[in-house]
Structures are given as structure tokens and as C-alpha cells.
Amino acid sequence: MDISDLGVNHHEDWVPLPDVAPPFSLGAWAEGTAAELAARYAAEGERADMKRLSRDLRSVAEESATRGPLGAFAWYVSGFDASAGLVELNAVLPDEATPEVTPQWMAEHFASEDFGPPQIDHTDLPLGPAVRIRQDIIGEKKRLFGSRPVIRTLAYGVQPRGENGLLVLTCSWTEPVLDEPITAIVDNMALSLTL
């Protein structure tokens, strides 16, 4: 699958995360992006703590880079100094162990029942047949004695017509109040995928 022209539409509230590999200056990027976010917040009548924003941007970019996505975006909502959600885009290609990668395969292998059965819907997107999986999973502990957070996720696995493999768009967030708006945003992002 040729992913050189892979594209997805996103709102300006979503910050594209960079490739953090050297010689890229993650610190300079985080500071500059924090200043841009602070200016946007101010235009919307909200204050921003640029140091916290910069620290969060750096942390989110570093953590996302450990998974090596094709692209990643963090959602910053005015008035908040931490990202509200994260979207990552990946390709899952067939190999010797998994010779056929389809939306049905994703439904069978990506679904988790940490909090009961996930919501799985098969659909057609402009790019091709897809599966949509909405589920909550148990996250990793942040502190030795802390509880494990509930990570809310929405994932799409799309098989571009005439291609083997899937493009996987995954969004994660923790605040239940964001379920409705973030779900609508990710549904629209999935519709906009191009290859």
C-alpha cells in the first residue's frame, strides 16, 4: 500500500505532532506551539499557562512517538493546559503471521472487553469498507499507588479499495464529558481519509 499521499482533514484545534527524532528540536517546537495556542486561547477569551502547555506538548509528542504512528494530532481546547485527546494514524499490513488484514480481522483482534462488550459497527467510508470500534479500556498506572485510568477510545480500520491491509485511525481521551464532541470529530476525520 502506497501511503505517500495519505491525508486526513482535522480542525485547527488539533495540533499535528512532529517526528521527534534528532536533529529536530522538540523543546523549541513545544515552546513555539505553546505560544501559538496561548494566542488562540487569548483570542477566545481564555488564559493559558505557556509553561504547562509546552511541557504537555513535549510529553504528548514523546509518548506518541514511542508507537511510531504515520501521523498524530493532539486536541487542545481553550482554557486547558493539557491535551484533551490524541489521534494517531497507522497502517497495518499483512505479513507471514497475518496474511489477511481486513476490517473483520480488526474487529476480532482489536476489541477489548475491559468494561463489557465494545460497540462494533461495520460501515463503508469513501476510501473503502471499514470497521468502527468504540470501547473503554484500562490504562497504565501513572503512579505506584494510584489507580489505573479509564481510557476512552474510538478506532476506525479502513481497507482502501483494491489494497491489502488497513489504515487505522485511533483516538483516545479520558474525560467522559468529551464523548459526544470527540466522537463526532473523529467520525468526520474518518470520512475525510484519502490515499
Residue pairs with C-beta under 8 A, 6 or more apart in sequence:
1 91
1 93
1 160
1 163
1 164
1 165
1 195
2 195
3 70
3 91
3 167
3 195
5 194
5 195
6 70
6 71
6 89
6 167
6 193
6 194
6 195
7 192
7 193
7 194
7 195
8 71
8 89
8 169
8 189
8 192
8 193
8 194
9 188
9 189
9 192
10 16
10 73
10 87
10 189
11 185
12 40
13 75
13 76
13 77
14 73
14 74
14 75
14 76
14 87
15 33
15 37
15 57
15 73
15 74
15 75
15 76
15 83
16 71
16 72
16 73
17 60
17 61
17 64
17 65
17 71
17 72
17 73
17 74
18 24
18 26
18 29
18 61
19 65
20 26
20 61
20 62
20 65
21 65
26 58
26 61
26 62
27 58
29 57
29 61
30 54
30 55
30 57
30 58
30 61
31 50
31 54
33 53
33 54
33 57
34 48
34 50
34 51
34 53
34 54
34 57
35 50
37 48
37 53
37 76
38 48
38 50
38 53
40 78
41 47
41 48
41 78
41 79
42 48
44 78
44 79
45 78
46 78
46 79
47 79
48 79
48 81
49 81
52 81
52 82
53 76
53 81
56 81
56 82
56 83
57 74
57 83
60 74
60 83
60 86
61 72
61 74
64 72
64 74
64 86
64 88
67 88
67 90
69 88
69 89
69 90
70 89
70 90
70 91
71 88
71 89
72 86
72 87
72 88
72 89
73 86
73 87
74 83
74 85
74 86
74 87
75 83
75 84
75 85
75 86
75 87
75 173
75 182
75 185
76 83
76 84
77 84
84 173
84 175
84 178
84 182
85 171
85 172
85 173
85 178
85 182
86 171
86 172
86 173
87 169
87 170
87 171
87 186
87 189
88 169
88 170
89 167
89 168
89 169
89 170
90 167
90 168
90 170
91 165
91 166
91 167
91 168
92 101
92 106
92 157
92 165
92 166
92 168
93 101
93 164
93 165
94 100
94 101
94 164
94 165
98 105
100 164
101 159
101 164
101 165
101 166
102 129
102 159
102 166
103 122
103 129
103 130
103 131
103 157
103 158
103 159
103 166
104 122
104 131
105 166
106 131
106 133
106 155
106 157
106 166
106 168
107 120
107 122
107 131
107 133
107 157
110 133
110 155
110 157
111 117
111 118
111 120
111 133
111 135
112 118
112 135
112 137
114 135
114 136
114 137
114 138
115 135
115 136
115 137
115 138
115 150
118 133
118 134
118 135
119 132
119 133
119 134
119 135
120 131
120 132
120 133
121 131
121 132
122 129
122 130
122 131
122 132
123 129
123 130
123 131
123 132
124 130
125 156
125 158
125 190
125 191
125 193
126 191
126 193
127 158
127 160
127 161
127 167
127 193
127 194
127 195
128 158
128 159
128 160
128 161
128 163
129 158
129 159
130 156
130 157
130 158
130 159
130 190
131 156
131 157
132 154
132 155
132 156
132 187
132 190
133 153
133 154
133 155
133 156
133 157
134 153
134 154
134 183
135 153
136 150
136 151
136 152
136 153
137 150
137 151
137 153
138 148
138 149
138 150
138 151
139 148
139 149
139 150
139 151
139 174
140 148
141 147
141 148
142 149
149 174
150 174
151 172
151 173
151 174
152 172
152 173
152 174
152 175
152 176
152 178
152 179
153 170
153 171
153 172
154 170
154 171
154 182
154 183
154 186
155 168
155 169
155 170
155 171
156 168
156 169
156 170
156 186
156 190
157 166
157 167
157 168
158 166
158 167
158 168
158 169
158 190
158 193
159 165
159 166
159 167
160 167
160 195
163 195
167 193
167 195
169 186
169 189
169 190
169 193
171 182
171 185
171 186
173 182
